[in-house]
Amino acid sequence: MMDTTDGILMAKASKWALRDPLGKVFYNVTCTGLSVAVALGIGSIEVVQVLMDRLSIRGALVDFVDAVNFRILGYGIVARS
């Protein structure tokens, strides 16, 4: 169901973006920026979790990052997109 909904929304967004040259640029910059932001966020969480495990680092921020549930995070990313 998520793939179908995503496909429909992306098809409509692509049609809108192709009608206007400025819309195409805005669409591409928005999609790329969102992808980069999500990748950096998830990558940062992964790096902190690996370093915490390898170096036995402890602290409030590190414990918070360790408690991140990637399933819930993924649902949140999809819902906000």
Secondary structure as UniProt FT lines:
FT   HELIX           2..19
FT   HELIX           21..55
FT   HELIX           60..66
FT   HELIX           70..80
//
